[in-house]
Amino acid sequence: MTRSDLVEELAARFGQLTHRDAEFAVKAILDAMNDALVRGHRIEIRGFGSFSINRRPPRMGRNPRSGESVAIPEKRVPHFKPGKALREAVDQRTSEMQADQTKS
């Protein structure tokens, strides 16, 4: 699902929202989440999951072409951990799909 798909779904589910309002709502939510992660905060959406920042320590890597050692600096990367309800829903749905495929 892309951002525009999300806007379309939101506008379709809530008839009182115009396409422009739905687009503004999605943009506002994503911007707020982005700002929170940039500030180092954790975002928790019950039943869906949580977003946090993980630290990747500095390390030595290799240039695949030359084999030369390269220093890779420390990084901070976003991390998503699905909530229990989402994990169970995805697991149940994929189990059902696999069962349907074996019947055919």
C-alpha positions in Angstrom: 0.0 0.0 0.0 1.4 3.4 -1.0 0.7 6.7 0.6 -1.8 7.6 -2.2 -3.6 4.2 -1.6 -3.9 5.1 2.1 -5.4 8.5 1.2 -7.9 6.9 -1.2 -8.9 4.3 1.5 -9.3 7.0 4.1 -11.5 9.1 1.8 -13.6 6.1 0.8 -14.2 5.0 4.4 -15.1 8.4 5.7 -17.5 10.0 3.2 -17.4 13.4 5.1 -13.7 13.7 4.3 -12.8 15.2 0.9 -9.8 13.7 -0.9 -7.8 16.9 0.1 -8.7 16.5 3.8 -7.7 12.8 3.8 -4.4 13.7 2.1 -3.8 16.4 4.7 -4.6 14.0 7.6 -2.2 11.3 6.3 0.5 13.9 5.8 0.0 15.4 9.3 0.2 11.9 10.9 3.3 10.9 9.0 5.0 14.2 9.6 4.3 13.9 13.4 5.7 10.4 13.4 8.7 11.5 11.5 9.4 14.4 13.9 9.0 12.1 16.9 11.5 9.6 15.6 14.0 12.4 14.6 13.8 13.6 18.2 14.6 10.1 19.4 11.1 9.3 20.8 9.3 6.0 20.6 5.9 5.7 18.9 3.5 3.1 20.1 0.2 2.4 18.4 -1.7 -0.2 20.4 -2.8 -3.2 18.4 -0.5 -2.2 15.5 3.0 -1.9 16.7 5.8 0.4 17.8 8.5 2.4 16.0 11.8 3.2 17.7 15.3 4.1 16.8 18.1 1.5 16.8 21.8 2.3 17.0 24.1 0.5 14.7 27.7 0.7 16.1 30.6 1.7 13.9 32.3 -1.3 12.1 34.8 -2.2 9.5 33.4 -3.3 6.1 35.0 -4.3 2.8 34.8 -2.7 -0.6 33.5 -5.7 -2.7 35.4 -4.6 -5.8 38.9 -4.0 -4.3 38.7 -5.9 -1.0 39.9 -2.8 0.8 38.8 -2.3 4.4 36.3 0.6 4.8 35.3 2.2 8.1 31.5 2.4 8.4 30.4 5.1 10.9 27.7 4.7 13.5 24.1 5.0 12.3 20.7 5.4 13.9 18.0 3.6 12.0 14.2 3.4 12.4 12.9 0.0 13.6 9.3 -1.3 13.6 8.1 -4.0 15.9 4.6 -5.3 15.1 2.1 -5.6 18.0 0.6 -8.9 19.1 -2.7 -8.3 17.3 -1.0 -7.5 14.0 1.3 -10.5 14.2 -1.6 -12.8 15.0 -3.8 -11.3 12.2 -1.0 -11.7 9.6 -0.2 -15.2 10.8 -3.9 -16.3 10.6 -4.4 -14.7 7.2 -1.3 -16.3 5.7 -2.2 -19.7 7.2 -5.6 -19.4 5.6 -4.1 -18.5 2.2 -1.7 -21.4 2.4 -4.5 -23.8 3.2 -6.6 -22.5 0.3 -3.6 -23.0 -2.1 -3.1 -26.6 -1.0 -6.7 -27.4 -1.7 -6.5 -26.2 -5.3 
